[in-house]
């Protein structure tokens, strides 16, 4: 189940969860996660941010539309990267991001969505 993030409080709760989980088991995406979250806020069409829920709490996946096109963002435990996927959680991986990817490159990726 997913909820639509329409206000700062929902995004704040999601960001806190992402950063808390990154602190415990995904340390190589802590910085890039903040950059990607900023890019999501910047690029998402109005009212298009949907946050996956698991057991009533935000999970490591969300979806947005940019220019009407769907993108899924998720943390992959095997690669230890944030994946940007085309259309859905099972779509083609367009980008894989971790802290080794420069902020300027993440900005370019987000601008290109």
Backbone as a printed PyTorch tensor [residue, N CA C, xyz], in Angstrom:
tensor([[[  0.8420,  -1.1820,   0.0000],
         [  0.0000,   0.0000,   0.0000],
         [  0.8820,   1.2370,   0.0000]],

        [[  0.4650,   2.2710,  -0.6930],
         [  1.2160,   3.5230,  -0.7520],
         [  0.3020,   4.6730,  -0.3690]],

        [[  0.9030,   5.7320,   0.1690],
         [  0.1670,   6.9560,   0.4570],
         [  0.7380,   8.0460,  -0.4330]],

        [[ -0.0430,   9.0730,  -0.7060],
         [  0.4360,  10.2020,  -1.4890],
         [  0.9540,  11.2590,  -0.5330]],

        [[  2.1910,  11.6870,  -0.7660],
         [  2.7990,  12.7130,   0.0890],
         [  2.3770,  14.0810,  -0.4250]],

        [[  1.5220,  14.7430,   0.3270],
         [  1.0230,  16.0440,  -0.0950],
         [  1.5020,  17.1680,   0.8070]],

        [[  2.1880,  16.8310,   1.8700],
         [  2.6400,  17.8980,   2.7520],
         [  4.0300,  17.5910,   3.2860]],

        [[  4.6230,  18.5900,   3.8380],
         [  5.9870,  18.4890,   4.3300],
         [  6.1090,  17.4480,   5.4410]],

        [[  5.1010,  17.3080,   6.2730],
         [  5.1710,  16.3520,   7.3770],
         [  5.3430,  14.9290,   6.8750]],

        [[  4.6160,  14.5520,   5.8330],
         [  4.7570,  13.2060,   5.2730],
         [  6.1530,  13.0000,   4.6920]],

        [[  6.6510,  14.0060,   3.9860],
         [  7.9970,  13.9030,   3.4350],
         [  9.0450,  13.8800,   4.5430]],

        [[  8.8130,  14.6450,   5.6000],
         [  9.7200,  14.6580,   6.7390],
         [  9.7810,  13.2900,   7.3920]],

        [[  8.6330,  12.6570,   7.5880],
         [  8.5830,  11.3230,   8.1860],
         [  9.3160,  10.3120,   7.3000]],

        [[  9.1100,  10.4060,   6.0060],
         [  9.7860,   9.5010,   5.0710],
         [ 11.3040,   9.7080,   5.1340]],

        [[ 11.7400,  10.9790,   5.0700],
         [ 13.1750,  11.2840,   5.0980],
         [ 13.8250,  10.8050,   6.3900]],

        [[ 13.1420,  11.0010,   7.5240],
         [ 13.6890,  10.5190,   8.7930],
         [ 13.8650,   9.0080,   8.7630]],

        [[ 12.8900,   8.2970,   8.2380],
         [ 12.9820,   6.8420,   8.1470],
         [ 14.1250,   6.3960,   7.2560]],

        [[ 14.2640,   7.0470,   6.1020],
         [ 15.3630,   6.7110,   5.1860],
         [ 16.7010,   6.9280,   5.8680]],

        [[ 16.8590,   8.0620,   6.5160],
         [ 18.1520,   8.3810,   7.1260],
         [ 18.4250,   7.4850,   8.3340]],

        [[ 17.4080,   7.1390,   9.1090],
         [ 17.6010,   6.2210,  10.2330],
         [ 18.0380,   4.8440,   9.7370]],

        [[ 17.3670,   4.3540,   8.6880],
         [ 17.7450,   3.0520,   8.1340],
         [ 19.1310,   3.1000,   7.5100]],

        [[ 19.4720,   4.2020,   6.8590],
         [ 20.8030,   4.3460,   6.2540],
         [ 21.8860,   4.3120,   7.3280]],

        [[ 21.6050,   4.8940,   8.4580],
         [ 22.5730,   4.9030,   9.5640],
         [ 22.8780,   3.4860,  10.0330]],

        [[ 21.8850,   2.6130,  10.0060],
         [ 22.0680,   1.2660,  10.5300],
         [ 22.5650,   0.2490,   9.5200]],

        [[ 22.1130,   0.3230,   8.2740],
         [ 22.5220,  -0.7220,   7.3410],
         [ 22.7210,  -0.2560,   5.9030]],

        [[ 22.8000,   1.0220,   5.6690],
         [ 23.0030,   1.5190,   4.3050],
         [ 23.8510,   2.7770,   4.3310]],

        [[ 24.9460,   2.7140,   5.0560],
         [ 25.7960,   3.8820,   5.2580],
         [ 26.4020,   4.4610,   4.0030]],

        [[ 26.4680,   3.6710,   2.9440],
         [ 27.0920,   4.1760,   1.7240],
         [ 26.1240,   4.9770,   0.8520]],

        [[ 24.9070,   5.2670,   1.3520],
         [ 23.9790,   6.1210,   0.6100],
         [ 23.4440,   7.2860,   1.4500]],

        [[ 24.0340,   7.5310,   2.5960],
         [ 23.5070,   8.5840,   3.4760],
         [ 23.5100,   9.9520,   2.8010]],

        [[ 24.6280,  10.3450,   2.2330],
         [ 24.7110,  11.6480,   1.5780],
         [ 23.9150,  11.7060,   0.2900]],

        [[ 24.0210,  10.6650,  -0.4990],
         [ 23.2980,  10.6570,  -1.7690],
         [ 21.7900,  10.6020,  -1.5410]],

        [[ 21.3440,   9.9540,  -0.4660],
         [ 19.9130,   9.8960,  -0.1750],
         [ 19.3480,  11.2960,   0.0390]],

        [[ 20.0780,  12.1300,   0.7520],
         [ 19.6230,  13.5080,   0.9560],
         [ 19.5370,  14.2610,  -0.3660]],

        [[ 20.5210,  14.0580,  -1.2210],
         [ 20.5250,  14.7280,  -2.5230],
         [ 19.3690,  14.2340,  -3.3830]],

        [[ 19.1470,  12.9280,  -3.4040],
         [ 18.0450,  12.3630,  -4.1870],
         [ 16.7000,  12.8650,  -3.6450]],

        [[ 16.5440,  12.9010,  -2.3250],
         [ 15.2950,  13.4070,  -1.7480],
         [ 15.0400,  14.8540,  -2.1740]],

        [[ 16.0740,  15.6650,  -2.1680],
         [ 15.9320,  17.0410,  -2.6530],
         [ 15.5370,  17.0810,  -4.1130]],

        [[ 16.1340,  16.2040,  -4.9130],
         [ 15.7880,  16.1290,  -6.3260],
         [ 14.3510,  15.6910,  -6.5500]],

        [[ 13.8900,  14.7750,  -5.7190],
         [ 12.5000,  14.3170,  -5.8220],
         [ 11.5510,  15.4760,  -5.5470]],

        [[ 11.8070,  16.2170,  -4.4970],
         [ 10.9580,  17.3670,  -4.1620],
         [ 10.9780,  18.3850,  -5.2990]],

        [[ 12.1450,  18.6010,  -5.8770],
         [ 12.3270,  19.5760,  -6.9510],
         [ 11.6070,  19.1550,  -8.2340]],

        [[ 11.7460,  17.8960,  -8.6360],
         [ 11.3170,  17.4640,  -9.9620],
         [  9.9170,  16.8470, -10.0290]],

        [[  9.3790,  16.3700,  -8.9270],
         [  8.0990,  15.6520,  -8.9640],
         [  6.9510,  16.5630,  -9.3760]],

        [[  6.0890,  16.0220, -10.2480],
         [  4.8480,  16.7190, -10.5830],
         [  4.0380,  16.8940,  -9.2990]],

        [[  3.2030,  17.9130,  -9.2740],
         [  2.3610,  18.1920,  -8.1030],
         [  1.5370,  16.9590,  -7.7250]],

        [[  1.5030,  16.6700,  -6.4450],
         [  0.7170,  15.5700,  -5.8760],
         [  1.0550,  14.1980,  -6.4480]],

        [[  2.2950,  14.0140,  -6.9270],
         [  2.6320,  12.7190,  -7.5270],
         [  3.5610,  11.8680,  -6.6770]],

        [[  4.0250,  12.3650,  -5.5450],
         [  4.9250,  11.5730,  -4.7080],
         [  4.0870,  10.5740,  -3.9080]],

        [[  4.3610,   9.2780,  -4.1310],
         [  3.6650,   8.2190,  -3.4030],
         [  4.7120,   7.4140,  -2.6370]],

        [[  4.5020,   7.2620,  -1.3570],
         [  5.4560,   6.6000,  -0.4750],
         [  4.9200,   5.2200,  -0.1100]],

        [[  5.7540,   4.2070,  -0.3340],
         [  5.3510,   2.8450,   0.0220],
         [  5.2450,   2.7300,   1.5390]],

        [[  4.2320,   2.0080,   1.9830],
         [  4.0350,   1.7570,   3.4030],
         [  4.2850,   0.2810,   3.6870]],

        [[  4.8880,   0.0110,   4.8260],
         [  5.0820,  -1.3600,   5.2870],
         [  4.7630,  -1.3770,   6.7700]],

        [[  3.8040,  -2.1560,   7.1530],
         [  3.3650,  -2.2570,   8.5450],
         [  3.0370,  -0.8730,   9.1240]],

        [[  2.4360,  -0.0180,   8.2830],
         [  2.0070,   1.3030,   8.7340],
         [  3.0790,   2.3650,   8.7850]],

        [[  4.2950,   2.0360,   8.3580],
         [  5.3910,   3.0050,   8.3600],
         [  5.9580,   3.1520,   6.9510]],

        [[  6.5860,   4.3050,   6.6560],
         [  7.1850,   4.4830,   5.3370],
         [  8.2900,   3.4540,   5.0900]],

        [[  8.3570,   2.9400,   3.8750],
         [  9.3620,   1.9450,   3.5070],
         [ 10.4000,   2.5730,   2.5810]],

        [[ 11.3040,   1.7540,   2.0580],
         [ 12.4190,   2.2420,   1.2350],
         [ 12.0590,   2.3650,  -0.2370]],

        [[ 10.8490,   2.7870,  -0.5380],
         [ 10.4590,   2.9410,  -1.9260],
         [  9.4500,   4.0610,  -2.0580]],

        [[  9.5790,   4.8010,  -3.1410],
         [  8.5610,   5.7770,  -3.4810],
         [  8.4900,   5.9210,  -4.9840]],

        [[  7.3790,   6.5000,  -5.4210],
         [  7.1530,   6.7210,  -6.8350],
         [  6.8340,   8.1910,  -7.0530]],

        [[  7.2560,   8.7060,  -8.2100],
         [  6.9110,  10.0710,  -8.5970],
         [  6.5840,  10.0830, -10.0900]],

        [[  5.9760,  11.1740, -10.4960],
         [  5.8110,  11.4750, -11.9120],
         [  6.6040,  12.7370, -12.1990]],

        [[  7.2720,  12.7470, -13.3340],
         [  7.9550,  13.9450, -13.8250],
         [  7.4780,  14.1310, -15.2610]],

        [[  6.7990,  15.2370, -15.5040],
         [  6.2350,  15.4460, -16.8280],
         [  5.2520,  14.3580, -17.2170]],

        [[  4.5580,  13.7920, -16.2200],
         [  3.5830,  12.7450, -16.4510],
         [  4.1630,  11.3490, -16.5650]],

        [[  5.4830,  11.2190, -16.5460],
         [  6.1430,   9.9140, -16.6530],
         [  6.4500,   9.3750, -15.2540]],

        [[  6.2090,   8.0760, -15.0540],
         [  6.4030,   7.4460, -13.7490],
         [  7.8400,   6.9730, -13.5410]],

        [[  8.3220,   7.1770, -12.3120],
         [  9.6310,   6.6800, -11.8730],
         [  9.4760,   6.0720, -10.4840]],

        [[ 10.2020,   5.0090, -10.2360],
         [ 10.2470,   4.3940,  -8.9090],
         [ 11.6450,   4.5790,  -8.3450]],

        [[ 11.7320,   4.9050,  -7.0700],
         [ 12.9930,   5.0500,  -6.3560],
         [ 12.9910,   4.0130,  -5.2530]],

        [[ 14.0470,   3.2100,  -5.1840],
         [ 14.1000,   2.2030,  -4.1260],
         [ 15.5460,   1.9120,  -3.7620]],

        [[ 15.7140,   1.4930,  -2.5330],
         [ 17.0370,   1.0680,  -2.0740],
         [ 17.1610,  -0.4250,  -2.3230]],

        [[ 18.2260,  -0.8260,  -3.0120],
         [ 18.4740,  -2.2400,  -3.2730],
         [ 19.5330,  -2.7310,  -2.2870]],

        [[ 19.1630,  -3.6980,  -1.4570],
         [ 20.0680,  -4.1980,  -0.4290],
         [ 21.2650,  -4.9310,  -1.0180]],

        [[ 21.0780,  -5.6290,  -2.1240],
         [ 22.1800,  -6.3970,  -2.7230],
         [ 23.2740,  -5.4790,  -3.2710]],

        [[ 22.8780,  -4.4610,  -4.0120],
         [ 23.8760,  -3.5460,  -4.5960],
         [ 24.2450,  -2.4210,  -3.6420]],

        [[ 23.4380,  -2.2200,  -2.6090],
         [ 23.6030,  -1.1330,  -1.6460],
         [ 23.5740,   0.2250,  -2.3470]],

        [[ 22.6200,   0.3660,  -3.2660],
         [ 22.4500,   1.6010,  -4.0200],
         [ 20.9760,   1.9900,  -4.0830]],

        [[ 20.7470,   3.2600,  -4.3270],
         [ 19.4120,   3.7680,  -4.6110],
         [ 19.2080,   3.6060,  -6.1090]],

        [[ 18.1460,   2.9010,  -6.4660],
         [ 17.8460,   2.6940,  -7.8760],
         [ 16.7200,   3.6290,  -8.3060]],

        [[ 16.8700,   4.1810,  -9.4900],
         [ 15.7820,   4.9100, -10.1310],
         [ 15.3410,   4.0230, -11.2880]],

        [[ 14.0800,   3.6140, -11.2300],
         [ 13.5610,   2.6570, -12.2160],
         [ 12.4940,   3.3100, -13.0850]],

        [[ 12.4400,   2.8380, -14.3040],
         [ 11.4950,   3.3330, -15.2820],
         [ 10.1070,   2.7620, -15.0200]],

        [[  9.1790,   3.6220, -14.6520],
         [  7.7820,   3.2420, -14.5680],
         [  7.3160,   2.5810, -13.2940]],

        [[  8.0250,   1.5680, -12.8170],
         [  7.5640,   0.8250, -11.6520],
         [  8.7500,   0.2270, -10.9100]],

        [[  8.4620,  -0.4140,  -9.7810],
         [  9.5250,  -1.0300,  -8.9900],
         [ 10.2160,  -2.1550,  -9.7450]],

        [[  9.5780,  -2.7000, -10.7690],
         [ 10.1760,  -3.7650, -11.5700],
         [ 10.6710,  -3.2670, -12.9290]],

        [[ 10.5910,  -1.9580, -13.1480],
         [ 11.0180,  -1.3880, -14.4160],
         [ 12.5280,  -1.4350, -14.5860]],

        [[ 12.9650,  -1.0840, -15.7690],
         [ 14.3900,  -1.0290, -16.0780],
         [ 15.1020,  -0.0560, -15.1510]],

        [[ 16.2690,  -0.4550, -14.6480],
         [ 17.0670,   0.4430, -13.8100],
         [ 17.6790,   1.5120, -14.7120]],

        [[ 17.3070,   2.7540, -14.4660],
         [ 17.8370,   3.8680, -15.2400],
         [ 19.1230,   4.3990, -14.6330]],

        [[ 19.1700,   4.4110, -13.3010],
         [ 20.3300,   4.9280, -12.5790],
         [ 20.4640,   4.1820, -11.2540]],

        [[ 21.7010,   3.9670, -10.8270],
         [ 22.0060,   3.3910,  -9.5190],
         [ 22.9490,   4.3660,  -8.8260]],

        [[ 22.5650,   4.7980,  -7.6400],
         [ 23.2690,   5.8940,  -6.9630],
         [ 23.7120,   5.4610,  -5.5810]],

        [[ 24.9520,   5.8200,  -5.2390],
         [ 25.4610,   5.7000,  -3.8750],
         [ 26.3420,   6.9090,  -3.6120]],

        [[ 27.0120,   6.9300,  -2.4640],
         [ 27.7960,   8.1100,  -2.1010],
         [ 29.0270,   8.3280,  -2.9820]],

        [[ 29.3690,   7.3600,  -3.8210],
         [ 30.4800,   7.5440,  -4.7580],
         [ 30.0770,   8.4100,  -5.9600]],

        [[ 28.7800,   8.5800,  -6.1630],
         [ 28.2870,   9.4040,  -7.2730],
         [ 28.3120,  10.8640,  -6.8190]],

        [[ 29.0050,  11.7300,  -7.5490],
         [ 29.0810,  13.1430,  -7.1430],
         [ 27.7090,  13.8140,  -7.1350]],

        [[ 27.5470,  14.7670,  -6.2360],
         [ 26.2990,  15.5220,  -6.1390],
         [ 25.9370,  16.1380,  -7.4780]],

        [[ 26.9080,  16.6660,  -8.1960],
         [ 26.6350,  17.2760,  -9.4950],
         [ 26.0840,  16.2480, -10.4830]],

        [[ 26.5390,  15.0230, -10.3920],
         [ 26.0170,  13.9690, -11.2650],
         [ 24.5820,  13.6170, -10.8910]],

        [[ 24.2790,  13.6150,  -9.5870],
         [ 22.8990,  13.3450,  -9.1540],
         [ 21.9840,  14.4510,  -9.6380]],

        [[ 22.4500,  15.6770,  -9.5790],
         [ 21.6470,  16.8030, -10.0750],
         [ 21.3820,  16.6240, -11.5640]],

        [[ 22.3670,  16.2140, -12.3310],
         [ 22.2060,  15.9710, -13.7560],
         [ 21.2020,  14.8460, -14.0080]],

        [[ 21.2950,  13.7690, -13.2220],
         [ 20.3640,  12.6440, -13.3380],
         [ 18.9360,  13.1320, -13.0890]],

        [[ 18.7430,  13.8660, -11.9980],
         [ 17.3940,  14.3290, -11.6560],
         [ 16.8730,  15.3140, -12.6990]],

        [[ 17.7120,  16.1760, -13.1980],
         [ 17.3070,  17.1430, -14.2270],
         [ 16.8640,  16.4090, -15.4910]],

        [[ 17.4770,  15.2610, -15.7610],
         [ 17.1820,  14.5170, -16.9710],
         [ 15.9020,  13.6830, -16.9110]],

        [[ 15.3010,  13.5990, -15.7370],
         [ 14.0540,  12.8230, -15.6350],
         [ 12.9120,  13.5760, -16.2840]]])
